[in-house]
């Protein structure tokens, strides 16, 4: 795996992890959620699962996040994260391993961003895998308040509590609602959610799932919370991804 440093449209550094396949069968971009980093076990499981099947995988830390990229978590917004995804993909187009159509995978708000990108650029995509995804601002604000979206960041070897500037975040995410655009998702869709997820619960996931065309599947992971960390949940996740790749993406 290779660490790369690129700039987003604001000139801020984005740290990218590239897992390049020697015999590439496809390309996947994997996006973490709010308060998460590219090394999270669930993000790495996505990367490894696709790498197992010959995909080159690109993951990255978000600006205004808690990873290695530039910015301050207090300034995090859905639009800013969506723009980071778009900028990483745009940069990738100049690389020798770039190919279309490609796959997008993402967790939580990262899932919301990949869905937004898929609705905006459906012809670029081979498939989309939103995991425990945010489906809209109203659903998010019904579950989370000002004090719920705190995150930990390592600064000078110490863990520091970071908080979002709530009003700009709230105003921005209320612009997002992907369910009315669900008809655009004609490519293969893989959704996953834990049955203990209280942030993006199954009933919210089903609002999106039921509105999509037929080329879709959803998997409910017993005992799993919003972010998968236990080995048994990660193993189940990998098996589901492998099967989806074999059955839907690789001919």
C-alpha positions in Angstrom: 0.0 0.0 0.0 1.3 3.4 -1.0 0.7 6.7 0.8 0.2 9.7 -1.6 -0.4 13.4 -1.0 -2.6 15.4 -3.3 -4.4 18.8 -3.1 -8.1 19.4 -3.1 -9.8 22.4 -4.8 -9.0 24.6 -1.8 -5.3 23.7 -2.0 -5.6 21.5 1.2 -3.6 18.3 1.4 -5.5 15.0 1.1 -3.6 11.9 2.2 -4.5 9.0 -0.1 -3.8 5.3 0.3 -3.3 3.4 -2.9 -3.5 -0.4 -3.0 -2.5 -1.1 -6.6 -3.3 -4.5 -8.2 -0.7 -5.9 -10.5 -3.4 -7.7 -12.6 -6.1 -5.1 -12.3 -9.7 -6.2 -12.9 -11.3 -3.0 -11.6 -11.0 0.1 -9.5 -12.7 1.1 -6.3 -12.8 4.3 -4.2 -13.4 3.7 -0.5 -14.6 6.6 1.6 -14.8 6.8 5.4 -17.5 8.6 7.3 -17.6 11.6 9.7 -15.0 11.2 12.5 -13.4 8.2 10.9 -10.1 7.5 9.1 -8.9 5.4 6.2 -7.3 2.9 8.6 -10.6 2.0 10.3 -11.1 -1.7 10.3 -14.3 -1.5 8.3 -12.7 0.7 5.6 -9.7 -1.6 5.5 -12.1 -4.6 5.1 -13.5 -2.9 2.0 -10.1 -2.3 0.6 -8.9 -5.9 1.3 -12.1 -7.4 0.0 -11.8 -5.7 -3.4 -8.0 -6.2 -3.5 -8.7 -10.0 -3.1 -10.6 -9.8 -6.4 -7.9 -7.9 -8.3 -9.3 -4.3 -7.8 -7.0 -1.4 -7.3 -8.3 0.4 -4.2 -8.1 4.0 -3.3 -9.0 5.2 0.2 -8.3 8.6 1.8 -8.6 10.8 4.8 -11.1 13.6 4.6 -10.0 17.2 4.9 -11.6 18.8 8.0 -11.6 15.3 9.5 -9.6 13.5 12.1 -7.0 11.7 9.9 -3.8 12.9 8.3 -5.4 15.3 5.8 -5.4 19.1 6.3 -8.1 21.0 8.0 -10.1 21.3 11.2 -12.9 18.9 12.2 -15.0 21.9 13.4 -15.4 22.9 9.7 -16.6 19.5 8.5 -19.6 19.6 6.1 -21.3 17.1 3.8 -20.5 19.3 0.8 -16.8 19.6 1.8 -16.5 15.8 2.1 -18.4 15.3 -1.2 -15.9 17.7 -2.9 -13.0 15.7 -1.5 -14.4 12.6 -3.1 -14.9 14.4 -6.4 -11.3 15.8 -6.2 -9.7 12.4 -5.5 -11.6 10.9 -8.4 -10.6 13.8 -10.7 -6.9 13.4 -9.7 -7.1 9.7 -10.3 -8.1 10.3 -14.0 -4.5 11.3 -14.7 -3.1 8.0 -13.2 -2.1 5.0 -15.3 -4.3 2.7 -13.2 -7.5 4.7 -13.7 -10.4 3.0 -15.4 -14.1 3.4 -15.9 -16.6 2.3 -14.9 -15.4 2.1 -11.3 -16.9 1.2 -7.9 -17.7 3.5 -5.0 -17.8 2.2 -1.4 -18.4 4.3 1.7 -19.5 4.2 5.3 -22.1 6.5 7.0 -21.6 10.1 5.7 -19.1 8.6 3.2 -22.0 6.4 2.0 -24.1 9.5 1.5 -21.3 11.2 -0.5 -20.9 8.2 -2.8 -24.6 8.0 -3.4 -24.6 11.8 -4.2 -21.7 11.2 -6.6 -23.5 8.2 -8.2 -26.7 10.3 -8.8 -24.5 13.0 -10.4 -22.3 10.7 -12.5 -24.2 7.4 -13.0 -22.5 6.5 -16.3 -19.1 6.4 -14.5 -20.0 3.7 -12.1 -19.8 -0.1 -12.2 -21.5 -0.4 -8.8 -22.1 1.4 -5.4 -21.7 -0.1 -1.9 -23.1 2.3 0.7 -22.6 0.8 4.2 -24.7 2.1 7.1 -25.3 5.1 4.9 -26.7 8.5 5.6 -29.7 9.0 3.3 -30.6 12.6 4.0 -30.1 15.6 6.3 -33.5 15.3 8.0 -32.9 11.7 9.0 -29.4 12.6 10.3 -30.6 15.5 12.4 -33.4 13.3 13.8 -30.8 11.0 15.2 -27.9 13.3 16.1 -27.6 16.6 17.9 -24.9 19.1 18.6 -23.1 17.0 21.2 -23.4 13.6 19.4 -21.0 14.2 16.5 -17.8 14.7 18.5 -14.6 12.8 17.5 -11.2 12.0 18.8 -8.0 13.1 17.0 -4.4 12.4 17.9 -2.5 15.7 18.2 1.1 15.6 19.5 0.6 12.0 20.7 -2.4 12.9 22.8 -6.1 12.3 22.1 -8.1 15.5 21.7 -11.9 15.9 21.6 -13.0 17.7 18.5 -16.5 19.2 17.9 -18.3 20.4 14.8 -19.4 23.9 14.3 -23.0 22.9 14.5 -25.0 25.5 12.7 -23.0 25.5 9.4 -23.0 21.7 9.5 -26.7 21.5 10.1 -27.6 24.1 7.3 -25.4 22.2 4.8 -26.5 18.7 5.4 -30.2 19.7 5.2 -29.6 20.3 1.5 -29.0 16.5 1.1 -31.8 14.0 0.4 -31.0 11.1 -1.9 -34.2 9.2 -1.7 -36.1 11.2 -4.4 -33.2 10.4 -6.7 -33.1 6.7 -6.0 -34.5 5.9 -9.5 -31.1 6.9 -10.9 -29.3 3.9 -9.3 -29.7 1.3 -12.0 -26.1 0.0 -11.5 -25.6 -2.8 -9.0 -26.1 -1.6 -5.4 -24.8 -3.4 -2.2 -26.2 -2.1 1.1 -25.2 -3.3 4.6 -26.4 -2.3 8.0 -26.1 -3.7 11.5 -29.3 -4.6 13.4 -27.9 -2.7 16.4 -27.3 0.5 14.3 -29.1 3.4 16.0 -27.6 6.2 13.9 -28.5 4.9 10.4 -31.0 2.2 11.3 -32.6 -0.4 9.1 -35.8 1.5 8.7 -33.9 4.5 7.2 -31.9 2.2 5.0 -35.2 0.6 3.7 -36.6 4.0 2.7 -33.7 4.2 0.2 -33.7 0.5 -0.7 -37.4 0.3 -1.5 -37.1 3.4 -3.8 -34.3 1.9 -5.9 -34.7 -0.2 -9.1 -34.2 -3.9 -8.9 -30.4 -4.3 -9.3 -29.9 -4.1 -5.5 -29.3 -6.1 -2.3 -29.3 -5.3 1.4 -27.7 -7.4 4.1 -28.5 -7.0 7.8 -25.7 -8.0 10.1 -26.9 -9.5 13.3 -25.5 -7.9 16.5 -23.5 -5.3 14.6 -23.6 -1.5 15.5 -23.1 1.4 13.2 -19.4 0.9 12.8 -18.2 -2.7 12.5 -15.2 -3.6 14.6 -15.7 -7.2 15.8 -13.9 -9.8 13.8 -17.1 -11.8 13.2 -18.8 -8.8 11.7 -15.9 -7.9 9.5 -15.6 -11.5 8.3 -19.3 -11.5 7.3 -18.8 -8.1 5.6 -15.9 -9.5 3.6 -17.9 -12.6 2.5 -20.8 -10.4 1.4 -18.5 -8.1 -0.6 -16.7 -11.1 -2.3 -20.0 -12.6 -3.3 -21.3 -9.3 -4.7 -18.1 -8.8 -6.8 -18.3 -12.3 -8.1 -22.0 -12.2 -8.9 -22.5 -8.6 -10.0 -19.2 -6.9 -11.0 -16.8 -9.4 -12.6 -18.1 -11.2 -15.6 
